[in-house]
Amino acid sequence: MPTPPIRSGFRWHTLAIAALTIGLLWLFFRGLDIREIGRAISRAHWGLILVAVASVFVTYVLRAWRWLSLLRPLGHARFVPAFRTTVIGFMATFLLPARIGEVLRPYLMARHEGLQPAATFATIVIERLLDLATVLLLFAVALPFAGVDVGGPTRLWSALFAIAAVAGLAILFVLAGHPERLGRVTARLTRRLPAKLAGTAEHLVRTFAEGLKVMRSPGHLATAVAWSIPVWISIAVTIWLTSQAFDLTFSFLGSFLVVGYLTVGVALPTPGGAGGFHAFYLLALTQFFGANPAVAGAAAIVLHLVSFVPISILGLVYMWQDGLSLGRLKGMAKKTDNDQVRS
């Protein structure tokens, strides 16, 4: 039976997320004319929005293919289970708290394809690092050619982002061939830390090192990096098409600036990125492209629906076909997370 402190902690965690979501939504809607937002939505070019919905599904097909390149050294893995579990995992992340889908997706794939659970979970760690590096690199590369005056400090930060992304990928390539180095470095760094903190750090490093061992050679990492580019180009296409549907005209390269802002917005721990997604899209469009705030706000609302609703519906269909429920998914993810901590 859970102890009172755990229940209290969960309650405060839930209240904090609710407060953050409400605060971000208030920040987004503050100063916007709701009637003007409604008029902008009614005047949108819905043909472009339907094409944007199609590009969302293309993104998840590409995500599944990239994941297969990381899973290949573990054993035989097929595309259809990879796509289905990817969709279910992201649906769970959108609809359930604590990014449960990040734990659930590898668990379902390992169970379905007979893979090693710990190693399958570790591929998600590598996947997130590849996403971060790719977003930083595309943001930095697009900035000089996006046709907007961003000022000296932003150009400087973009150059630093590019250097950090390339350096991060280079380190991954080196460590992919020699993952045992992580263990030696961690042992030296945690020698003076309290036992609990040292244990947590060692667990995180073991998980990361397991992910590097999954690839066995830098060649596997290179394949995953190559898949990451079309994944994020597809995401940029969705953003660009939806923005164009509201006559928010900017170059396609400008979409990568918006991607960079949205990455920060969805990193905030709100359900389905609500609030953070909207506020950071609005900020990017008004800051970089001088968009009408109400029109940009309308586009943010529709883009959020385009990005999250179709995949959530498909994930619920797959979940129903597999005889699962949201409650059961939550329980499975919690059990898997506890097993990872104990290991």
Contacts in CASP RR format, 6 or more apart in sequence:
PFRMAT RR
TARGET T0000
AUTHOR 0000-0000-0000
METHOD contacts of the structure
MODEL  1
MPTPPIRSGFRWHTLAIAALTIGLLWLFFRGLDIREIGRAISRAHWGLIL
VAVASVFVTYVLRAWRWLSLLRPLGHARFVPAFRTTVIGFMATFLLPARI
GEVLRPYLMARHEGLQPAATFATIVIERLLDLATVLLLFAVALPFAGVDV
GGPTRLWSALFAIAAVAGLAILFVLAGHPERLGRVTARLTRRLPAKLAGT
AEHLVRTFAEGLKVMRSPGHLATAVAWSIPVWISIAVTIWLTSQAFDLTF
SFLGSFLVVGYLTVGVALPTPGGAGGFHAFYLLALTQFFGANPAVAGAAA
IVLHLVSFVPISILGLVYMWQDGLSLGRLKGMAKKTDNDQVRS
14 97 0 8 1.000
17 97 0 8 1.000
17 269 0 8 1.000
17 270 0 8 1.000
17 271 0 8 1.000
20 268 0 8 1.000
20 269 0 8 1.000
20 270 0 8 1.000
21 270 0 8 1.000
21 271 0 8 1.000
21 274 0 8 1.000
21 275 0 8 1.000
23 275 0 8 1.000
24 268 0 8 1.000
24 270 0 8 1.000
24 274 0 8 1.000
24 275 0 8 1.000
24 276 0 8 1.000
24 278 0 8 1.000
24 279 0 8 1.000
25 274 0 8 1.000
25 275 0 8 1.000
25 278 0 8 1.000
27 275 0 8 1.000
27 279 0 8 1.000
28 275 0 8 1.000
28 276 0 8 1.000
28 278 0 8 1.000
28 279 0 8 1.000
28 282 0 8 1.000
28 297 0 8 1.000
28 300 0 8 1.000
31 293 0 8 1.000
32 293 0 8 1.000
32 294 0 8 1.000
32 297 0 8 1.000
33 294 0 8 1.000
36 294 0 8 1.000
36 295 0 8 1.000
36 298 0 8 1.000
37 294 0 8 1.000
37 297 0 8 1.000
37 298 0 8 1.000
37 301 0 8 1.000
38 298 0 8 1.000
40 246 0 8 1.000
40 294 0 8 1.000
40 295 0 8 1.000
40 297 0 8 1.000
40 298 0 8 1.000
40 299 0 8 1.000
41 298 0 8 1.000
41 301 0 8 1.000
41 302 0 8 1.000
44 245 0 8 1.000
44 246 0 8 1.000
44 298 0 8 1.000
44 299 0 8 1.000
44 302 0 8 1.000
45 244 0 8 1.000
45 245 0 8 1.000
45 246 0 8 1.000
45 247 0 8 1.000
46 245 0 8 1.000
47 245 0 8 1.000
48 241 0 8 1.000
48 242 0 8 1.000
48 244 0 8 1.000
48 245 0 8 1.000
49 241 0 8 1.000
49 242 0 8 1.000
49 245 0 8 1.000
49 302 0 8 1.000
49 306 0 8 1.000
51 241 0 8 1.000
52 237 0 8 1.000
52 238 0 8 1.000
52 241 0 8 1.000
52 242 0 8 1.000
52 245 0 8 1.000
52 303 0 8 1.000
52 306 0 8 1.000
53 306 0 8 1.000
53 310 0 8 1.000
55 234 0 8 1.000
55 237 0 8 1.000
55 238 0 8 1.000
55 241 0 8 1.000
56 238 0 8 1.000
56 306 0 8 1.000
56 307 0 8 1.000
56 310 0 8 1.000
56 311 0 8 1.000
57 310 0 8 1.000
57 311 0 8 1.000
57 314 0 8 1.000
58 234 0 8 1.000
58 237 0 8 1.000
59 231 0 8 1.000
59 234 0 8 1.000
59 235 0 8 1.000
59 238 0 8 1.000
60 83 0 8 1.000
60 86 0 8 1.000
60 87 0 8 1.000
60 90 0 8 1.000
60 311 0 8 1.000
61 83 0 8 1.000
62 227 0 8 1.000
62 230 0 8 1.000
62 231 0 8 1.000
62 234 0 8 1.000
63 86 0 8 1.000
63 231 0 8 1.000
64 79 0 8 1.000
64 82 0 8 1.000
64 83 0 8 1.000
64 86 0 8 1.000
65 79 0 8 1.000
65 82 0 8 1.000
65 227 0 8 1.000
66 127 0 8 1.000
66 130 0 8 1.000
66 224 0 8 1.000
66 227 0 8 1.000
66 228 0 8 1.000
66 231 0 8 1.000
67 82 0 8 1.000
67 86 0 8 1.000
67 109 0 8 1.000
67 123 0 8 1.000
67 127 0 8 1.000
68 77 0 8 1.000
68 79 0 8 1.000
68 82 0 8 1.000
69 220 0 8 1.000
69 223 0 8 1.000
69 224 0 8 1.000
69 227 0 8 1.000
70 123 0 8 1.000
70 126 0 8 1.000
70 127 0 8 1.000
70 214 0 8 1.000
70 215 0 8 1.000
70 220 0 8 1.000
70 224 0 8 1.000
71 77 0 8 1.000
71 82 0 8 1.000
71 109 0 8 1.000
71 113 0 8 1.000
71 115 0 8 1.000
71 120 0 8 1.000
71 123 0 8 1.000
71 214 0 8 1.000
72 220 0 8 1.000
73 214 0 8 1.000
73 215 0 8 1.000
73 216 0 8 1.000
73 220 0 8 1.000
74 115 0 8 1.000
74 116 0 8 1.000
74 119 0 8 1.000
74 120 0 8 1.000
74 123 0 8 1.000
74 214 0 8 1.000
75 113 0 8 1.000
75 115 0 8 1.000
76 113 0 8 1.000
77 109 0 8 1.000
77 113 0 8 1.000
77 115 0 8 1.000
78 113 0 8 1.000
81 109 0 8 1.000
81 112 0 8 1.000
81 113 0 8 1.000
82 109 0 8 1.000
84 318 0 8 1.000
85 105 0 8 1.000
85 108 0 8 1.000
85 109 0 8 1.000
85 112 0 8 1.000
86 105 0 8 1.000
87 311 0 8 1.000
87 314 0 8 1.000
87 315 0 8 1.000
87 318 0 8 1.000
88 101 0 8 1.000
88 104 0 8 1.000
88 105 0 8 1.000
88 108 0 8 1.000
88 315 0 8 1.000
88 318 0 8 1.000
88 319 0 8 1.000
88 322 0 8 1.000
88 324 0 8 1.000
88 329 0 8 1.000
89 101 0 8 1.000
89 102 0 8 1.000
89 104 0 8 1.000
89 105 0 8 1.000
89 108 0 8 1.000
89 315 0 8 1.000
90 101 0 8 1.000
90 105 0 8 1.000
90 311 0 8 1.000
90 315 0 8 1.000
91 311 0 8 1.000
91 312 0 8 1.000
91 314 0 8 1.000
91 315 0 8 1.000
91 316 0 8 1.000
91 319 0 8 1.000
92 100 0 8 1.000
92 101 0 8 1.000
92 104 0 8 1.000
92 105 0 8 1.000
92 326 0 8 1.000
92 329 0 8 1.000
92 330 0 8 1.000
92 333 0 8 1.000
93 99 0 8 1.000
93 100 0 8 1.000
93 101 0 8 1.000
93 102 0 8 1.000
93 272 0 8 1.000
94 271 0 8 1.000
94 272 0 8 1.000
94 273 0 8 1.000
94 308 0 8 1.000
94 311 0 8 1.000
94 312 0 8 1.000
95 271 0 8 1.000
95 272 0 8 1.000
95 312 0 8 1.000
95 326 0 8 1.000
96 326 0 8 1.000
96 329 0 8 1.000
96 330 0 8 1.000
96 333 0 8 1.000
97 271 0 8 1.000
98 269 0 8 1.000
99 269 0 8 1.000
100 329 0 8 1.000
100 330 0 8 1.000
100 333 0 8 1.000
100 334 0 8 1.000
101 333 0 8 1.000
102 124 0 8 1.000
102 128 0 8 1.000
103 121 0 8 1.000
103 333 0 8 1.000
103 336 0 8 1.000
103 337 0 8 1.000
103 340 0 8 1.000
104 329 0 8 1.000
104 332 0 8 1.000
104 333 0 8 1.000
104 336 0 8 1.000
105 124 0 8 1.000
106 117 0 8 1.000
106 120 0 8 1.000
106 121 0 8 1.000
106 123 0 8 1.000
106 124 0 8 1.000
107 117 0 8 1.000
107 120 0 8 1.000
107 121 0 8 1.000
107 332 0 8 1.000
107 333 0 8 1.000
107 336 0 8 1.000
108 332 0 8 1.000
109 115 0 8 1.000
109 120 0 8 1.000
110 116 0 8 1.000
110 117 0 8 1.000
110 120 0 8 1.000
110 121 0 8 1.000
111 117 0 8 1.000
117 336 0 8 1.000
117 339 0 8 1.000
118 207 0 8 1.000
118 210 0 8 1.000
118 340 0 8 1.000
118 343 0 8 1.000
119 210 0 8 1.000
119 211 0 8 1.000
119 213 0 8 1.000
119 214 0 8 1.000
121 207 0 8 1.000
121 336 0 8 1.000
121 340 0 8 1.000
122 207 0 8 1.000
122 208 0 8 1.000
122 210 0 8 1.000
122 211 0 8 1.000
122 213 0 8 1.000
122 214 0 8 1.000
123 211 0 8 1.000
123 214 0 8 1.000
125 207 0 8 1.000
125 208 0 8 1.000
125 211 0 8 1.000
126 172 0 8 1.000
126 211 0 8 1.000
126 212 0 8 1.000
126 214 0 8 1.000
126 215 0 8 1.000
126 221 0 8 1.000
126 224 0 8 1.000
127 224 0 8 1.000
129 172 0 8 1.000
130 224 0 8 1.000
130 225 0 8 1.000
130 228 0 8 1.000
131 228 0 8 1.000
131 231 0 8 1.000
131 232 0 8 1.000
132 165 0 8 1.000
132 263 0 8 1.000
133 165 0 8 1.000
133 168 0 8 1.000
133 169 0 8 1.000
133 228 0 8 1.000
134 165 0 8 1.000
134 225 0 8 1.000
134 228 0 8 1.000
134 229 0 8 1.000
134 231 0 8 1.000
134 232 0 8 1.000
135 232 0 8 1.000
135 259 0 8 1.000
135 260 0 8 1.000
135 263 0 8 1.000
136 161 0 8 1.000
136 162 0 8 1.000
136 164 0 8 1.000
136 165 0 8 1.000
137 161 0 8 1.000
137 162 0 8 1.000
137 165 0 8 1.000
137 166 0 8 1.000
138 229 0 8 1.000
138 232 0 8 1.000
138 236 0 8 1.000
138 256 0 8 1.000
138 259 0 8 1.000
139 158 0 8 1.000
139 161 0 8 1.000
139 256 0 8 1.000
139 257 0 8 1.000
139 259 0 8 1.000
139 260 0 8 1.000
140 158 0 8 1.000
140 159 0 8 1.000
140 161 0 8 1.000
140 162 0 8 1.000
140 165 0 8 1.000
141 162 0 8 1.000
141 256 0 8 1.000
142 253 0 8 1.000
142 254 0 8 1.000
142 255 0 8 1.000
142 256 0 8 1.000
142 257 0 8 1.000
143 150 0 8 1.000
143 154 0 8 1.000
143 155 0 8 1.000
143 158 0 8 1.000
143 256 0 8 1.000
143 257 0 8 1.000
144 155 0 8 1.000
144 158 0 8 1.000
145 251 0 8 1.000
145 253 0 8 1.000
146 250 0 8 1.000
146 251 0 8 1.000
146 253 0 8 1.000
146 254 0 8 1.000
146 256 0 8 1.000
146 257 0 8 1.000
146 288 0 8 1.000
147 251 0 8 1.000
147 253 0 8 1.000
147 254 0 8 1.000
148 250 0 8 1.000
148 254 0 8 1.000
148 257 0 8 1.000
148 288 0 8 1.000
148 289 0 8 1.000
150 158 0 8 1.000
150 288 0 8 1.000
169 225 0 8 1.000
172 212 0 8 1.000
172 221 0 8 1.000
173 218 0 8 1.000
173 221 0 8 1.000
173 222 0 8 1.000
175 181 0 8 1.000
175 182 0 8 1.000
175 212 0 8 1.000
176 212 0 8 1.000
176 215 0 8 1.000
176 216 0 8 1.000
176 217 0 8 1.000
176 218 0 8 1.000
176 219 0 8 1.000
176 220 0 8 1.000
176 221 0 8 1.000
177 212 0 8 1.000
177 217 0 8 1.000
177 218 0 8 1.000
179 209 0 8 1.000
179 211 0 8 1.000
179 212 0 8 1.000
179 213 0 8 1.000
180 209 0 8 1.000
182 205 0 8 1.000
182 208 0 8 1.000
182 209 0 8 1.000
182 212 0 8 1.000
183 205 0 8 1.000
183 209 0 8 1.000
186 201 0 8 1.000
186 202 0 8 1.000
186 205 0 8 1.000
189 201 0 8 1.000
190 197 0 8 1.000
190 198 0 8 1.000
190 199 0 8 1.000
190 201 0 8 1.000
190 202 0 8 1.000
191 198 0 8 1.000
193 201 0 8 1.000
203 341 0 8 1.000
207 340 0 8 1.000
214 220 0 8 1.000
215 221 0 8 1.000
215 224 0 8 1.000
232 256 0 8 1.000
232 259 0 8 1.000
235 259 0 8 1.000
236 252 0 8 1.000
236 255 0 8 1.000
236 256 0 8 1.000
236 258 0 8 1.000
236 259 0 8 1.000
237 252 0 8 1.000
237 255 0 8 1.000
238 303 0 8 1.000
238 306 0 8 1.000
238 307 0 8 1.000
239 255 0 8 1.000
239 258 0 8 1.000
239 259 0 8 1.000
239 262 0 8 1.000
239 303 0 8 1.000
240 250 0 8 1.000
240 252 0 8 1.000
240 254 0 8 1.000
240 255 0 8 1.000
242 299 0 8 1.000
242 302 0 8 1.000
242 303 0 8 1.000
242 306 0 8 1.000
243 249 0 8 1.000
243 250 0 8 1.000
243 255 0 8 1.000
243 258 0 8 1.000
243 285 0 8 1.000
243 299 0 8 1.000
243 303 0 8 1.000
245 299 0 8 1.000
245 302 0 8 1.000
246 295 0 8 1.000
246 296 0 8 1.000
246 298 0 8 1.000
246 299 0 8 1.000
246 302 0 8 1.000
247 295 0 8 1.000
248 285 0 8 1.000
248 289 0 8 1.000
248 291 0 8 1.000
248 295 0 8 1.000
248 296 0 8 1.000
248 299 0 8 1.000
250 288 0 8 1.000
250 289 0 8 1.000
254 288 0 8 1.000
257 284 0 8 1.000
257 288 0 8 1.000
258 281 0 8 1.000
258 284 0 8 1.000
258 285 0 8 1.000
258 288 0 8 1.000
260 284 0 8 1.000
261 280 0 8 1.000
261 281 0 8 1.000
261 283 0 8 1.000
261 284 0 8 1.000
262 277 0 8 1.000
262 280 0 8 1.000
262 281 0 8 1.000
262 284 0 8 1.000
264 280 0 8 1.000
265 273 0 8 1.000
265 275 0 8 1.000
265 276 0 8 1.000
265 277 0 8 1.000
265 279 0 8 1.000
265 280 0 8 1.000
266 272 0 8 1.000
266 273 0 8 1.000
266 276 0 8 1.000
266 277 0 8 1.000
268 275 0 8 1.000
268 276 0 8 1.000
270 276 0 8 1.000
272 308 0 8 1.000
273 304 0 8 1.000
273 308 0 8 1.000
274 304 0 8 1.000
277 300 0 8 1.000
277 303 0 8 1.000
277 304 0 8 1.000
277 307 0 8 1.000
278 297 0 8 1.000
278 300 0 8 1.000
278 301 0 8 1.000
278 304 0 8 1.000
281 296 0 8 1.000
281 297 0 8 1.000
281 299 0 8 1.000
281 300 0 8 1.000
281 303 0 8 1.000
281 304 0 8 1.000
282 293 0 8 1.000
282 296 0 8 1.000
282 297 0 8 1.000
282 300 0 8 1.000
285 291 0 8 1.000
285 296 0 8 1.000
285 297 0 8 1.000
285 299 0 8 1.000
285 300 0 8 1.000
286 293 0 8 1.000
286 296 0 8 1.000
319 325 0 8 1.000
319 326 0 8 1.000
319 329 0 8 1.000
END
